[in-house]
Amino acid sequence: MANWEELPYDIIVLIAKRFKLLKDFIPFCSVCTSWRTAATKEIFEVRPPQVPLLMLADKDEDYREFYFVFEDKVSRMFLPEVRKAECFSTKGWLCTVAYTINGEMNLLHPFSRTQIPLPPEKNLWALQDYGPVEARGIYHCMDKAVLSASPSVTSNYVLLVSYYADVNNLAFWRLGDLNWNHIDRNWGAFSDINYYDGQFYGVSYNGKVWVFDIAGPTDPQPIVEPRLLVHLEDDMFKHPGTKFYLVEVSGALLLVARFSHGDWSDTFKFKVVELDLIKGDIKEIKTLGDLAIFVGSNAAISVDASKFARVKPNHIYFTDDWYVAFNDLEGGGGRDMGACNLEDGKIQSFYPELSLSPICPRVTPLFFPIKS
């Protein structure tokens, strides 16, 4: 019998390049360590956007389950690094936050299991002098983690995080930084942050859209210039129990509004508008055509649904990311997931089971392919 582990690295890379779908890399990386380490830059650099995988809730074991929307299938991957940890999906990597007092943090490449250490979550609290870590316990303050680029393809990237320490804050980290860098500005709570056209954009719950200029690690002066671009006065920002997401679609920046009944646990409607960042105006989008949008606690993305079976065009797929539900409901959150048809407004389930967790919404993020 052949020893697959002893195959030359170049041959393993050639095998990996034959795969077209993200799902194929789970069994590929399960062969052995040498195959897993072949899941690097050259494999994913030219791979087109693909349907995200749904990472299911932590079962307190070293394996993690992923649900394939386009095959109605669940696969397991050996990922002990995400056991009892929050996971934020961004640019094909997972930003993990350990469910411990210190909140150890890493950027994790899920296929090769490469880790890039980050300053711990407790340092974010220290930036605001928000009490001793012992008093904090295992309360988590992270809300969002967004990369400017994949560490698989460049070292010139920035990781921006949104967190809570008495008030809502932003901080960033660049390769080589010893600690988090605080962004000094009082802007209220952000509903979502995304990276678009070379800059970070954030939308607050009160309808303000901000842009952040943060230089990469090759620039010794990471000049941060938060600028208010748009203050939207639309009535949708006055509706209780509403969340907003930013997503790039066909070169434009869209804002997706998600409406609940006010208890932050039952989504019933979506509205999509295009942001005019020059005029500070919005234009409602009635249809996405062949595209589908995926939103949740991770950075939102769009994909061409016509290229994937079972993925419905003109739909918004969403995962449960309501804080109150995860804190107050028995068994935790994870119930408010579905797919909304923008044409008729109907919402249907896309995952046939329940995947509940009391940790927080981050245990069910949408998981993205590695792409610059």
C-alpha positions as CSV (number, residue, x, y, z in Angstrom):
1,M,0.0,0.0,0.0
2,A,1.3,3.5,-0.9
3,N,2.4,5.8,1.8
4,W,0.5,8.9,1.0
5,E,2.4,11.0,3.5
6,E,5.7,10.5,1.6
7,L,4.4,11.9,-1.7
8,P,6.6,14.9,-2.8
9,Y,5.2,18.2,-1.8
10,D,4.9,19.4,-5.4
11,I,2.7,16.4,-6.3
12,I,0.4,17.1,-3.3
13,V,0.0,20.7,-4.5
14,L,-0.9,19.5,-8.0
15,I,-3.5,17.2,-6.5
16,A,-5.0,20.0,-4.4
17,K,-5.2,22.3,-7.4
18,R,-7.5,19.8,-9.1
19,F,-10.2,20.5,-6.5
20,K,-12.7,23.2,-7.4
21,L,-14.9,23.3,-4.4
22,L,-14.1,24.3,-0.8
23,K,-15.8,21.2,0.6
24,D,-13.2,18.9,-1.1
25,F,-10.4,20.4,1.1
26,I,-11.9,18.9,4.3
27,P,-11.2,15.3,3.3
28,F,-8.0,16.4,1.5
29,C,-6.6,18.0,4.7
30,S,-7.6,14.9,6.7
31,V,-5.2,12.6,4.9
32,C,-2.1,13.5,7.0
33,T,0.0,16.4,8.1
34,S,1.9,16.8,4.9
35,W,-1.3,17.1,2.9
36,R,-2.7,19.6,5.3
37,T,0.3,21.8,5.0
38,A,-0.1,21.9,1.3
39,A,-3.3,24.0,1.8
40,T,-1.4,27.2,1.4
41,K,-1.2,30.4,-0.7
42,E,-0.8,28.8,-4.2
43,I,-3.8,26.7,-3.7
44,F,-6.3,29.4,-3.0
45,E,-4.9,32.5,-4.6
46,V,-6.9,32.3,-7.8
47,R,-10.0,30.4,-6.4
48,P,-13.2,32.2,-7.1
49,P,-15.7,33.1,-4.2
50,Q,-17.6,30.0,-3.1
51,V,-20.6,29.2,-1.0
52,P,-19.6,29.6,2.7
53,L,-19.8,26.6,5.0
54,L,-21.8,26.8,8.2
55,M,-19.7,26.0,11.3
56,L,-22.0,24.2,13.7
57,A,-22.0,24.6,17.5
58,D,-19.1,23.4,19.7
59,K,-19.8,20.0,21.2
60,D,-16.8,20.2,23.5
61,E,-14.6,17.9,21.4
62,D,-11.6,18.2,19.1
63,Y,-13.7,17.8,16.0
64,R,-15.9,20.5,14.5
65,E,-18.9,19.9,12.2
66,F,-19.5,22.0,9.0
67,Y,-22.8,22.0,7.1
68,F,-22.7,22.2,3.3
69,V,-25.7,24.3,2.1
70,F,-25.2,23.2,-1.5
71,E,-25.2,19.5,-0.7
72,D,-27.3,19.3,2.5
73,K,-24.5,17.4,4.1
74,V,-22.5,17.6,7.3
75,S,-18.7,16.9,7.5
76,R,-16.3,16.8,10.4
77,M,-12.9,18.4,10.6
78,F,-10.2,17.9,13.3
79,L,-9.9,21.4,14.8
80,P,-8.9,21.2,18.5
81,E,-7.9,24.8,18.3
82,V,-11.5,26.0,18.2
83,R,-12.7,23.8,21.1
84,K,-14.5,26.1,23.6
85,A,-13.7,29.2,21.6
86,E,-15.5,31.9,19.8
87,C,-14.9,32.0,16.1
88,F,-15.0,35.0,13.7
89,S,-14.7,34.1,10.1
90,T,-12.8,36.6,7.9
91,K,-10.9,36.2,4.6
92,G,-10.8,32.4,4.9
93,W,-9.2,32.5,8.4
94,L,-10.8,32.1,11.8
95,C,-10.1,34.6,14.6
96,T,-10.5,32.5,17.7
97,V,-11.0,33.7,21.2
98,A,-10.6,31.0,23.9
99,Y,-13.4,30.7,26.4
100,T,-11.0,31.4,29.3
101,I,-10.3,34.3,31.7
102,N,-7.5,35.7,29.6
103,G,-9.3,35.0,26.3
104,E,-6.2,33.8,24.3
105,M,-6.6,34.9,20.7
106,N,-5.2,33.6,17.4
107,L,-5.7,33.7,13.7
108,L,-6.3,30.2,12.5
109,H,-5.9,28.7,9.0
110,P,-8.6,25.9,9.3
111,F,-7.0,23.6,6.7
112,S,-3.3,23.8,7.5
113,R,-4.1,24.6,11.1
114,T,-1.5,27.3,11.0
115,Q,-1.9,29.8,13.9
116,I,-0.8,33.4,14.1
117,P,-0.8,34.5,17.8
118,L,-2.6,37.7,18.7
119,P,-2.6,39.8,21.9
120,P,-5.2,38.3,24.3
121,E,-8.7,39.6,24.7
122,K,-7.9,40.8,28.2
123,N,-5.6,43.4,26.7
124,L,-8.6,45.0,25.0
125,W,-10.1,45.5,28.4
126,A,-6.8,46.9,29.7
127,L,-6.9,49.5,26.9
128,Q,-10.0,51.0,28.6
129,D,-8.9,50.3,32.2
130,Y,-12.1,48.3,32.5
131,G,-11.5,46.4,35.7
132,P,-9.2,43.5,36.5
133,V,-9.4,40.3,34.4
134,E,-10.4,38.3,37.5
135,A,-13.6,40.3,37.9
136,R,-14.3,39.9,34.2
137,G,-14.4,36.1,34.5
138,I,-15.1,34.4,31.1
139,Y,-17.4,37.2,29.9
140,H,-16.5,37.9,26.3
141,C,-16.3,41.4,24.9
142,M,-15.5,40.7,21.2
143,D,-18.1,41.6,18.7
144,K,-16.5,41.5,15.2
145,A,-13.1,40.7,13.7
146,V,-12.3,41.7,10.1
147,L,-9.1,41.3,8.1
148,S,-8.1,43.7,5.3
149,A,-6.4,40.8,3.4
150,S,-5.7,37.1,3.8
151,P,-2.5,36.3,5.7
152,S,-2.2,33.4,3.2
153,V,-1.3,35.8,0.4
154,T,0.3,38.8,2.1
155,S,2.0,39.9,5.3
156,N,0.7,43.5,4.7
157,Y,-2.7,43.1,6.4
158,V,-4.6,44.7,9.3
159,L,-7.0,43.0,11.7
160,L,-9.7,45.3,12.9
161,V,-11.8,44.3,15.9
162,S,-14.9,45.7,17.6
163,Y,-15.3,45.0,21.3
164,Y,-17.2,46.2,24.4
165,A,-15.5,47.5,27.5
166,D,-18.0,49.7,29.3
167,V,-18.6,51.4,25.9
168,N,-18.2,50.1,22.4
169,N,-14.6,50.4,21.0
170,L,-12.5,49.7,18.0
171,A,-8.9,48.4,18.0
172,F,-6.5,47.0,15.3
173,W,-3.5,44.8,15.1
174,R,-0.8,44.4,12.4
175,L,1.8,41.8,12.0
176,G,4.6,42.7,14.4
177,D,2.5,44.7,16.8
178,L,3.0,43.7,20.4
179,N,-0.4,44.8,21.5
180,W,-3.8,46.1,20.3
181,N,-3.9,49.7,19.0
182,H,-6.9,51.6,20.2
183,I,-8.8,53.8,17.8
184,D,-9.9,56.9,19.7
185,R,-13.3,58.0,18.7
186,N,-16.8,57.9,20.3
187,W,-19.1,56.6,17.6
188,G,-21.5,54.3,19.5
189,A,-22.1,50.6,18.8
190,F,-21.4,49.2,15.4
191,S,-23.8,46.8,13.8
192,D,-21.3,45.7,11.2
193,I,-17.8,46.3,9.8
194,N,-16.4,45.2,6.4
195,Y,-13.4,45.8,4.2
196,Y,-14.2,47.4,0.8
197,D,-12.2,49.1,-1.9
198,G,-9.0,49.4,0.2
199,Q,-10.6,50.7,3.4
200,F,-12.6,49.5,6.4
201,Y,-16.2,50.6,6.6
202,G,-18.5,50.4,9.6
203,V,-22.2,51.1,10.1
204,S,-23.6,52.0,13.5
205,Y,-27.1,51.2,14.8
206,N,-28.1,54.9,14.5
207,G,-27.4,55.0,10.7
208,K,-23.9,56.5,10.6
209,V,-21.4,55.0,8.1
210,W,-17.7,55.5,8.9
211,V,-14.5,54.8,7.0
212,F,-11.2,54.0,8.6
213,D,-7.8,54.5,7.0
214,I,-5.3,52.1,8.6
215,A,-1.8,51.6,7.1
216,G,-0.4,48.1,7.0
217,P,2.7,46.9,9.0
218,T,5.1,48.1,6.3
219,D,4.2,51.7,7.2
220,P,5.7,52.6,10.6
221,Q,3.0,55.3,11.1
222,P,-0.4,53.5,11.0
223,I,-2.3,56.8,10.7
224,V,-5.9,56.2,11.5
225,E,-8.4,58.7,10.2
226,P,-12.0,57.8,11.0
227,R,-14.3,59.8,8.8
228,L,-18.1,60.1,8.9
229,L,-19.2,59.4,5.3
230,V,-23.0,59.1,5.6
231,H,-25.6,59.8,8.3
232,L,-28.7,58.0,7.0
233,E,-32.0,59.3,8.2
234,D,-34.1,56.5,6.8
235,D,-36.9,55.2,9.1
236,M,-35.4,51.7,9.1
237,F,-32.8,52.9,11.5
238,K,-35.6,53.7,14.0
239,H,-37.1,50.2,14.1
240,P,-36.3,48.3,17.3
241,G,-34.5,45.0,17.0
242,T,-32.8,45.8,13.7
243,K,-29.3,44.9,12.6
244,F,-27.3,46.1,9.6
245,Y,-24.7,44.5,7.4
246,L,-22.3,45.8,4.8
247,V,-21.5,43.7,1.7
248,E,-19.8,44.3,-1.6
249,V,-21.9,43.3,-4.6
250,S,-20.7,43.8,-8.1
251,G,-18.3,46.6,-7.1
252,A,-21.0,48.5,-5.1
253,L,-21.3,48.7,-1.3
254,L,-24.7,47.5,-0.1
255,L,-26.4,47.9,3.3
256,V,-28.6,45.0,4.3
257,A,-31.2,45.7,7.0
258,R,-32.4,42.7,9.1
259,F,-35.7,43.3,11.0
260,S,-36.9,41.3,14.0
261,H,-40.0,41.7,16.1
262,G,-38.2,43.7,18.8
263,D,-37.0,40.7,20.9
264,W,-33.9,40.2,18.8
265,S,-34.7,36.5,18.1
266,D,-37.1,36.3,15.2
267,T,-36.1,37.8,11.9
268,F,-39.1,38.5,9.7
269,K,-37.9,40.9,6.9
270,F,-34.9,42.2,5.0
271,K,-34.3,45.4,3.1
272,V,-31.3,46.1,0.8
273,V,-30.1,49.5,-0.3
274,E,-27.0,50.7,-2.2
275,L,-24.9,53.3,-0.5
276,D,-23.8,56.3,-2.5
277,L,-20.7,57.2,-0.6
278,I,-20.2,60.5,-2.6
279,K,-23.7,62.0,-2.2
280,G,-24.4,60.4,1.2
281,D,-27.6,58.9,-0.2
282,I,-29.2,55.4,-0.6
283,K,-31.1,53.6,-3.3
284,E,-33.3,50.6,-2.6
285,I,-32.3,47.3,-4.3
286,K,-35.3,45.2,-5.3
287,T,-33.4,42.2,-6.7
288,L,-30.0,40.6,-6.5
289,G,-30.4,38.7,-9.8
290,D,-28.4,35.5,-9.7
291,L,-26.5,36.5,-6.6
292,A,-27.0,35.4,-3.0
293,I,-25.8,37.2,0.1
294,F,-24.6,35.5,3.3
295,V,-24.7,37.5,6.6
296,G,-24.1,36.7,10.2
297,S,-21.5,37.5,12.9
298,N,-18.8,37.2,10.2
299,A,-18.1,39.6,7.3
300,A,-20.9,39.4,4.8
301,I,-20.2,38.2,1.3
302,S,-22.1,37.6,-2.0
303,V,-21.7,34.7,-4.4
304,D,-23.1,33.8,-7.8
305,A,-25.8,31.3,-6.9
306,S,-26.1,30.1,-10.5
307,K,-22.8,28.2,-10.1
308,F,-23.9,26.2,-7.1
309,A,-26.6,23.6,-6.7
310,R,-29.2,24.2,-4.0
311,V,-28.1,27.8,-3.4
312,K,-31.0,30.1,-4.3
313,P,-30.5,33.3,-6.3
314,N,-31.9,36.6,-5.0
315,H,-31.8,35.2,-1.4
316,I,-30.2,36.4,1.8
317,Y,-28.9,33.6,4.0
318,F,-28.5,34.5,7.6
319,T,-27.3,33.0,10.9
320,D,-28.3,33.7,14.4
321,D,-26.2,36.5,15.9
322,W,-28.6,38.0,18.5
323,Y,-26.9,38.5,21.9
324,V,-30.0,38.3,24.0
325,A,-31.1,35.0,22.6
326,F,-27.8,33.3,23.4
327,N,-27.7,34.7,26.9
328,D,-31.4,34.1,27.9
329,L,-32.7,31.1,26.0
330,E,-32.3,27.6,27.4
331,G,-29.6,25.8,25.6
332,G,-28.4,29.1,24.1
333,G,-29.0,30.7,20.7
334,G,-28.9,29.4,17.1
335,R,-32.6,29.2,16.3
336,D,-32.8,32.3,14.1
337,M,-31.3,31.0,10.9
338,G,-32.8,30.9,7.4
339,A,-32.9,32.2,3.8
340,C,-35.1,35.2,2.8
341,N,-36.4,35.4,-0.8
342,L,-36.2,39.1,-1.7
343,E,-38.8,38.7,-4.4
344,D,-41.7,37.7,-2.1
345,G,-40.2,38.2,1.4
346,K,-40.7,34.6,2.4
347,I,-38.2,33.1,4.8
348,Q,-37.4,29.4,4.9
349,S,-35.0,27.3,6.8
350,F,-31.8,26.2,5.1
351,Y,-30.4,24.0,7.9
352,P,-32.7,21.1,8.9
353,E,-31.5,20.7,12.5
354,L,-30.9,22.8,15.5
355,S,-27.3,23.9,16.4
356,L,-27.5,25.6,19.8
357,S,-24.9,27.0,22.1
358,P,-24.9,29.1,25.2
359,I,-21.4,30.7,24.5
360,C,-22.4,33.3,21.9
361,P,-23.5,33.7,18.3
362,R,-19.9,33.3,17.2
363,V,-20.1,29.5,17.3
364,T,-22.2,29.4,14.2
365,P,-20.3,31.7,11.8
366,L,-20.3,31.4,8.0
367,F,-17.0,30.2,6.9
368,F,-15.3,31.5,3.8
369,P,-12.7,30.2,1.4
370,I,-9.2,31.5,1.4
371,K,-8.9,34.3,-1.1
372,S,-7.0,37.6,-1.3
